[in-house]
Amino acid sequence: EEEGRKEEEKGEGGKGKEGEKREEKRKKEKKGEKEKKGKKKGKEKKKERKKGRREEEKKKKEGREEREKKKKKRGKKKEERKKMRG
């Protein structure tokens, strides 16, 4: 029996994550368990906002670091040119 199950599981391969999600959703609908899509409570809203803010800050920080690296590179090149001239 276990070998039969393993073969069935192997046969489902290649669906990817999206396929698996759809499959799970279909199974839940058959059982009668629907996903809750009600209003979000205050804590959940706050958590989502905080998460979004954190991601934005991270992007800004990465951008700032990139600009600083480029500035340093430019400065080094200028110094090298000055040395070559004088």
C-alpha positions in Angstrom: 0.0 0.0 0.0 2.8 2.4 0.9 4.5 1.8 -2.4 1.3 2.5 -4.3 0.9 5.8 -2.4 4.5 6.8 -3.2 3.9 6.2 -6.9 0.8 8.3 -6.8 2.7 11.1 -5.2 5.4 11.0 -7.8 2.8 11.1 -10.6 1.7 14.5 -9.3 5.1 16.1 -9.7 5.8 19.0 -12.0 2.7 21.0 -10.9 4.7 23.6 -9.0 3.6 25.6 -6.1 0.6 27.2 -7.8 -0.7 23.8 -8.8 -0.4 22.5 -5.3 -2.3 25.5 -3.9 -5.1 25.1 -6.4 -5.3 21.4 -5.5 -5.5 22.1 -1.8 -8.2 24.7 -2.4 -10.2 22.3 -4.4 -9.9 19.7 -1.6 -11.1 22.2 1.0 -14.1 23.2 -1.1 -15.1 19.5 -1.4 -15.0 19.2 2.4 -16.9 22.4 2.8 -14.1 24.3 4.4 -14.0 27.7 2.9 -11.2 30.2 3.6 -12.2 33.1 5.7 -12.3 36.4 3.9 -13.9 38.6 6.6 -12.7 41.9 7.9 -9.2 42.1 9.3 -8.8 42.9 12.9 -6.8 45.9 14.1 -3.8 43.8 15.1 -3.6 42.1 11.7 -3.8 45.5 9.9 -1.1 47.0 12.1 1.1 44.0 11.5 0.7 44.3 7.7 1.5 48.0 7.7 4.6 47.4 9.9 5.8 44.7 7.5 5.3 47.0 4.5 7.1 49.8 6.2 10.0 47.6 7.1 10.3 46.4 3.5 10.3 50.1 2.2 13.0 51.0 4.7 15.1 48.1 3.6 14.9 49.1 0.0 15.8 52.7 0.8 18.8 51.5 2.8 20.0 49.3 0.0 19.6 52.2 -2.5 21.6 54.5 -0.2 24.4 52.0 0.2 24.6 51.6 -3.6 24.9 55.3 -4.1 27.6 55.6 -1.5 29.6 52.8 -3.2 29.4 54.6 -6.5 30.5 57.9 -4.9 33.5 56.2 -3.4 34.4 54.6 -6.8 34.2 58.0 -8.5 36.4 59.6 -5.8 39.1 56.8 -6.3 39.1 57.3 -10.1 39.5 61.1 -9.6 42.5 60.5 -7.3 44.1 58.1 -9.7 43.8 60.7 -12.6 45.4 63.4 -10.4 48.3 61.1 -9.6 48.8 60.3 -13.3 49.0 64.0 -14.2 51.2 65.2 -11.4 
